[in-house]
């Protein structure tokens, strides 16, 4: 068995391989020990998504928490991770244990541990829980906790009311928006779609609104290859916008005009609206793999940019300490943290804001994006490749990441290397290539931003070559 390892967002593993009841119970017992050490004495919410045996795994977690002296509140059914975070803040709970593998394939499940503020635990706390879980597995003592009846919670109405209250429902209603909403068989079912209706969208065409633990054999990640049918539906001229969310409804994807709007364009679409139409000011926090268009847009509006490593947990502490300082925290994976809400990602709230932007601008999404490109010096193109590697190749690349360099990439000079997270090689025209190791899967992620689609392809090929050279593959 592989040891428990917390990545950028919790622990994830293949069901029935490493994600077993014994291992999940060990993580729950470790989390209980961590909660007992914290100053806040309050119940802990336990939630789950729509994955295989999710409700039974959640019940086992609740049993272990209760046996360890931590009162659990068990969810009434599948629900979005942001809704659990909201419940933690609303009810002043000690935190939460969320059973989800987010956007990973259906054979995976996972565990996220949340703090009293509604954000994921910090790196050192995740490592403590990880080490304690591995200690418990290596030194079993006694039986696991017996099954019990636990108090249940249902946050659906309160959560929907909250996110709907954060947008201009009058503008959305007046715009009579026709919206395509892809729920990807995940935990957003009954939350994401209902919030759109209550916010005033005139017609919401919902896809994949039935729970399916297999996710039709696809990753429940709201990106182009996984949204073919919903993307096609937005080609209808009557459709104003398409929105989608991932397996636990904390990520967001956007579509319009029969096209998937890649996440980097989606990011500047949301940011532009917050700066121009809402008139928000403050700092914008972005991960190192987010488009440079954010920086140019912030320059235009006189807003400061703060860069972080990949993973929303690297943003959460600043959002908790200075909630009014940051108008937006955003990452390339489709996670948006919005001022005035919980210090975590929320796919439903982001979808509502995307609709608000379309309504208040009063013009098609494509025209809004053209306005944005005129302010940032033209469009940037982006793509990402995930290379699966062996454990030995991963170790080899990890050992060399701090020294990874190239004088040229795809014919242009490399001017700088940013090592905030992995190796980001920045060329003399501001375009870039980023190599970093996944925190949850045996993958090397290669990201590229260029001035054309061909430029991006050349950068990605150069990135693959760098990986092969570094790993001897």
C-alpha positions in Angstrom: 0.0 0.0 0.0 1.2 3.5 -0.8 1.4 5.8 2.1 -1.2 8.5 2.7 -0.1 11.7 1.0 -1.8 15.1 1.0 -1.3 17.0 -2.3 -2.4 20.5 -3.3 -5.9 19.8 -2.0 -6.2 16.9 0.3 -5.6 13.1 -0.1 -6.8 11.2 -3.2 -6.5 7.6 -4.1 -8.1 4.9 -6.2 -11.1 3.3 -4.6 -10.6 -0.3 -3.3 -6.8 0.0 -4.1 -5.6 2.6 -1.5 -8.9 4.3 -0.9 -10.2 1.7 1.5 -12.4 1.9 4.6 -9.4 1.2 6.8 -7.4 4.0 5.3 -10.2 6.4 5.2 -10.9 5.6 8.9 -7.2 6.2 9.7 -7.3 9.6 8.0 -10.5 10.4 9.9 -8.9 9.4 13.2 -5.9 11.5 12.4 -8.1 14.5 11.6 -10.0 14.0 14.8 -6.6 14.1 16.7 -5.8 17.4 14.9 -9.2 18.9 15.7 -8.8 18.0 19.3 -5.6 20.1 19.4 -7.3 23.2 18.0 -8.6 26.0 20.3 -12.1 25.9 18.8 -14.4 23.4 20.5 -17.4 22.8 18.2 -18.8 20.1 15.9 -17.2 19.1 12.6 -19.2 18.9 9.4 -18.8 15.7 7.3 -19.8 15.8 3.7 -19.4 13.9 0.5 -20.0 14.1 -3.3 -21.6 11.6 -5.7 -18.9 9.0 -5.9 -19.1 5.3 -5.3 -20.0 4.4 -1.7 -19.6 8.1 -0.8 -22.3 8.1 1.8 -20.9 4.9 3.5 -17.4 6.4 3.6 -18.8 9.6 5.1 -20.6 7.6 7.8 -17.4 5.8 8.7 -15.6 9.1 9.0 -18.4 10.4 11.3 -18.1 7.2 13.4 -14.4 7.7 13.9 -14.8 11.4 14.8 -17.5 10.6 17.3 -15.4 7.8 18.9 -12.5 10.2 19.3 -14.6 12.8 21.1 -15.3 15.1 18.1 -19.0 15.6 17.5 -19.8 15.1 13.8 -22.6 16.7 11.8 -23.3 14.4 8.8 -24.6 15.8 5.5 -28.1 14.8 4.4 -26.9 13.9 0.9 -24.3 14.8 -1.7 -23.4 18.5 -1.6 -20.9 21.0 -3.0 -17.7 21.5 -1.1 -18.3 25.3 -1.1 -21.7 24.6 0.6 -19.9 22.7 3.4 -17.4 25.6 3.8 -20.3 28.0 4.0 -22.0 25.8 6.7 -18.8 25.8 8.7 -18.7 29.6 8.7 -22.4 30.0 9.2 -22.7 27.6 12.1 -19.2 28.5 13.6 -18.1 24.9 13.4 -14.6 23.7 14.1 -14.2 22.7 10.5 -15.1 19.9 8.1 -14.0 16.6 6.6 -15.1 16.4 3.0 -15.0 13.1 1.0 -14.4 14.1 -2.6 -11.8 13.6 -5.3 -13.1 16.8 -7.0 -12.2 16.7 -10.7 -10.4 13.3 -10.7 -11.7 10.3 -12.6 -14.5 8.2 -11.1 -12.2 5.5 -9.8 -10.8 8.0 -7.3 -12.0 9.4 -4.1 -10.4 11.6 -1.5 -10.5 13.5 1.7 -10.3 17.3 2.3 -10.0 18.8 5.8 -11.3 22.3 6.3 -10.5 24.8 9.0 -13.0 26.9 11.1 -12.7 29.7 8.5 -14.0 27.4 5.8 -10.7 27.1 4.0 -8.5 24.0 3.6 -6.0 23.3 6.4 -2.5 24.8 5.9 0.4 22.8 4.6 1.9 22.1 8.0 -1.4 20.9 9.3 -2.0 18.7 6.3 1.4 17.2 6.7 0.7 16.5 10.4 -2.6 14.8 9.6 -0.9 12.8 6.9 1.9 11.6 9.2 -0.6 10.7 12.0 -2.7 8.7 9.5 0.3 6.8 8.3 1.3 6.1 11.9 -2.1 4.8 12.7 -2.0 2.5 9.7 1.5 1.2 10.6 0.6 0.6 14.2 -3.1 -0.6 14.4 -4.6 -0.8 17.8 -8.0 -2.2 18.6 -11.1 -2.1 16.5 -12.5 0.7 14.4 -15.4 2.7 15.8 -18.8 1.0 15.7 -21.6 2.5 13.6 -23.7 5.2 15.2 -26.6 7.5 14.4 -25.4 11.0 13.8 -27.0 14.4 13.7 -27.6 15.5 10.1 -27.4 19.0 8.5 -28.9 20.4 5.3 -27.5 23.7 4.1 -29.0 23.7 0.6 -31.5 26.5 1.1 -29.2 28.7 3.1 -26.4 28.3 0.7 -28.4 29.0 -2.4 -29.9 32.1 -0.8 -26.4 33.3 0.1 -24.8 33.0 -3.3 -27.9 34.4 -5.1 -27.8 37.4 -2.7 -24.3 38.2 -4.0 -25.3 39.0 -7.5 -27.5 41.6 -9.3 -30.6 39.5 -9.8 -32.5 42.4 -11.3 -30.0 42.8 -14.1 -29.9 39.1 -14.8 -33.7 38.9 -14.8 -34.0 41.9 -17.1 -31.5 40.4 -19.6 -33.7 37.3 -19.9 -30.6 35.1 -20.2 -30.7 31.6 -21.8 -28.1 29.5 -20.1 -26.7 26.0 -20.7 -25.6 24.4 -17.3 -23.5 21.3 -17.3 -23.4 19.6 -13.8 -21.2 16.7 -14.9 -23.1 14.3 -12.7 -21.5 15.8 -9.6 -22.3 17.3 -6.3 -23.6 20.6 -7.8 -26.9 18.8 -8.8 -29.8 20.8 -7.3 -27.5 23.6 -6.1 -25.7 24.9 -9.2 -28.8 24.8 -11.5 -31.2 26.0 -8.9 -29.1 29.0 -8.0 -29.1 30.0 -11.7 -32.9 29.8 -11.8 -33.3 31.8 -8.6 -30.8 34.4 -9.7 -33.2 35.2 -12.6 -32.0 33.3 -15.6 -35.0 33.0 -17.9 -34.2 29.6 -19.4 -31.7 27.1 -17.9 -31.0 24.0 -20.0 -29.4 21.5 -17.6 -27.2 18.6 -18.7 -25.9 15.6 -16.7 -28.1 16.4 -13.7 -28.2 12.8 -12.5 -25.6 11.4 -10.1 -23.2 9.0 -11.9 -20.2 7.7 -10.0 -18.5 6.8 -13.3 -19.0 10.3 -14.7 -19.5 8.6 -18.1 -15.9 7.5 -18.0 -14.7 11.1 -18.1 -12.9 13.4 -15.6 -15.6 15.6 -14.0 -13.5 18.6 -14.9 -15.1 21.5 -16.7 -12.7 21.8 -19.6 -13.3 21.6 -23.3 -12.8 17.8 -24.0 -15.2 16.9 -21.3 -17.9 19.4 -22.3 -18.5 18.5 -26.0 -22.3 18.3 -25.8 -22.9 21.4 -23.7 -20.3 23.4 -25.8 -22.3 22.4 -29.0 -25.5 23.6 -27.4 -24.1 27.1 -26.9 -23.7 27.3 -30.7 -27.4 28.1 -30.8 -27.7 31.9 -31.2 -30.4 32.0 -28.6 -28.0 30.8 -25.9 -26.3 33.6 -24.1 -23.7 31.7 -22.1 -22.8 28.2 -21.0 -21.6 27.4 -17.5 -20.2 24.2 -15.9 -18.8 22.9 -12.7 -16.7 19.9 -11.5 -17.3 16.9 -9.4 -17.6 18.8 -6.1 -18.7 22.1 -7.6 -15.8 24.3 -6.5 -14.5 24.8 -10.0 -16.0 26.7 -12.9 -15.9 26.4 -16.7 -17.5 28.7 -19.3 -18.7 28.3 -22.9 -20.2 30.6 -25.5 -20.8 30.7 -29.3 -20.3 27.0 -29.7 -16.8 27.3 -28.1 -15.2 26.3 -24.8 -13.8 29.5 -23.3 -10.5 28.4 -22.0 -9.9 29.1 -18.3 -7.4 32.0 -18.9 -9.9 33.9 -20.9 -12.6 33.1 -18.4 -10.4 34.5 -15.6 -10.0 37.8 -17.3 -13.7 37.9 -18.2 -14.6 37.6 -14.5 -11.9 40.0 -13.4 -12.8 42.6 -16.0 -16.4 42.6 -14.8 -15.4 42.9 -11.1 -13.1 45.8 -11.9 -15.2 47.6 -14.5 -18.9 47.0 -13.7 -18.7 46.4 -9.9 -15.9 48.9 -9.5 -14.1 46.8 -7.0 -10.6 47.7 -6.0 -8.0 45.9 -3.9 -5.4 43.2 -4.7 -5.8 40.3 -7.0 -4.1 37.0 -6.0 -3.3 34.6 -8.8 -1.4 31.3 -9.0 1.9 31.2 -11.0 0.2 29.3 -13.8 -2.4 32.1 -14.5 -2.3 34.2 -17.6 -0.2 37.4 -17.8 -3.4 39.0 -19.2 -4.4 39.4 -15.5 -1.3 41.5 -14.8 -2.0 43.7 -17.8 -5.6 44.1 -16.9 -4.7 45.0 -13.3 -2.2 47.5 -14.6 -4.9 49.2 -16.6 -7.2 49.5 -13.6 -4.4 50.3 -11.1 -4.8 47.1 -9.1 -1.9 45.2 -7.5 -1.2 41.5 -8.3 0.1 39.0 -5.8 1.5 35.7 -7.1 1.4 32.3 -5.3 2.2 28.7 -5.8 -0.5 26.4 -7.3 -3.2 25.3 -4.9 -5.9 27.4 -3.3 -4.5 26.5 0.2 -1.6 28.8 -0.7 -4.1 31.7 -1.0 -6.4 30.9 1.8 -4.4 32.4 4.7 -4.1 35.8 3.1 -7.9 35.8 2.4 -8.6 34.9 6.0 -6.2 37.5 7.4 -7.2 40.3 5.0 -10.6 39.4 3.5 -11.3 42.9 2.3 -7.9 43.5 0.7 -8.4 40.9 -2.0 -11.2 41.3 -4.6 -10.3 38.0 -6.3 -8.1 34.9 -5.8 -7.9 32.7 -8.8 -6.1 29.6 -10.1 -5.7 28.0 -13.5 -7.7 24.9 -12.5 -10.9 27.0 -12.5 -11.0 28.0 -8.8 -12.3 31.5 -8.0 -12.4 32.9 -4.5 -14.7 36.0 -4.5 -14.6 38.8 -1.9 -17.3 38.7 0.7 -17.7 34.9 0.5 -15.9 32.0 2.1 -12.1 31.9 1.7 -12.2 29.1 -0.8 -13.3 28.3 -4.4 -17.0 28.3 -5.4 -18.1 27.2 -8.8 -21.7 28.2 -8.3 -21.0 31.7 -7.2 -18.6 32.2 -10.1 -21.3 31.0 -12.6 -23.7 33.5 -11.2 -21.1 36.3 -11.6 -20.4 35.2 -15.2 -24.1 35.6 -15.9 -24.2 38.9 -14.1 -21.3 40.1 -16.3 -23.2 39.0 -19.5 -26.3 40.8 -18.3 -24.7 44.1 -17.2 -22.5 44.3 -20.3 -25.5 43.7 -22.6 -23.4 42.2 -25.3 -22.3 38.7 -26.4 -19.4 37.0 -24.5 -17.2 37.2 -27.5 -17.6 41.0 -27.8 -16.8 41.4 -24.1 -13.6 39.4 -24.6 -12.6 41.6 -27.6 -13.0 44.6 -25.3 -10.7 42.9 -22.8 -8.1 42.0 -25.3 -8.0 45.6 -26.5 -6.9 46.6 -23.0 -4.2 43.9 -22.4 -2.3 44.3 -25.6 -4.0 41.5 -27.5 -5.1 37.9 -26.7 -2.8 35.3 -25.2 -3.3 31.7 -26.1 -3.0 28.9 -23.5 -2.9 25.1 -23.3 -1.8 22.4 -20.9 -0.5 18.9 -21.3 -0.4 16.3 -18.5 2.4 13.7 -18.9 2.0 10.5 -16.9 5.3 9.4 -15.4 6.7 6.5 -13.4 7.6 7.0 -9.7 11.3 6.9 -10.8 10.8 9.6 -13.4 8.9 11.7 -11.0 11.8 11.5 -8.5 14.3 12.3 -11.2 12.4 15.4 -12.2 11.8 16.5 -8.7 15.5 16.4 -8.0 16.3 18.5 -11.1 13.4 21.0 -11.0 15.4 23.6 -9.0 18.0 23.7 -11.8 15.8 23.2 -14.9 16.6 25.8 -17.5 16.9 26.5 -21.2 18.5 29.4 -23.1 15.9 29.3 -25.8 12.3 27.9 -26.1 10.7 27.5 -29.5 13.2 29.9 -31.1 12.9 32.7 -28.5 15.3 33.7 -25.8 14.4 32.7 -22.2 14.8 35.9 -20.1 13.9 34.7 -16.6 13.0 31.5 -14.6 10.4 31.8 -11.9 10.6 29.0 -9.3 7.6 29.9 -7.2 6.2 26.4 -8.0 8.2 24.2 -10.4 10.0 26.0 -13.1 8.4 28.8 -15.1 10.6 29.8 -18.1 9.6 33.3 -19.3 10.6 34.3 -22.8 11.7 37.8 -23.9 8.2 38.6 -25.2 6.5 37.7 -21.9 5.2 34.4 -23.1 6.0 31.4 -20.9 6.3 27.7 -20.2 5.7 26.1 -16.8 6.7 22.6 -15.6 5.4 21.4 -12.3 4.6 18.1 -10.6 1.0 17.2 -9.7 0.4 17.1 -6.0 -2.3 14.3 -6.3 -1.5 12.2 -9.4 1.7 10.7 -11.0 1.7 13.5 -13.6 4.0 16.3 -14.8 1.9 19.3 -15.8 3.2 21.4 -18.6 1.5 24.8 -19.1 2.2 27.2 -21.9 1.1 30.7 -22.8 1.9 32.2 -26.2 0.9 34.7 -28.8 -0.8 32.1 -31.1 -2.1 28.6 -31.0 1.0 27.4 -33.0 3.3 29.2 -30.5 1.7 27.4 -27.7 2.0 24.0 -29.4 5.7 24.7 -30.0 6.2 25.6 -26.3 4.4 22.5 -25.1 6.6 20.3 -27.4 9.7 22.1 -26.0 8.4 21.4 -22.5 7.9 17.7 -23.2 11.5 17.6 -24.5 12.7 19.2 -21.3 10.9 16.5 -19.2 12.4 13.7 -21.3 15.9 15.1 -20.9 15.5 15.6 -17.1 14.1 12.1 -16.6 16.2 10.2 -19.0 12.9 9.1 -20.7 
